[in-house]
């Protein structure tokens, strides 16, 4: 796999991980506020 494609795939994976973390923070934030 060419380097640019690998970098894009890596960034895409990191972006989805950050999205998951943000979702968990939002859920736990709502739970903690309640």
Secondary structure, 3 states (H helix, E strand, C coil): CCHHHHHHHHHHHHHHHHHHHHHHHHHHHHHHHC
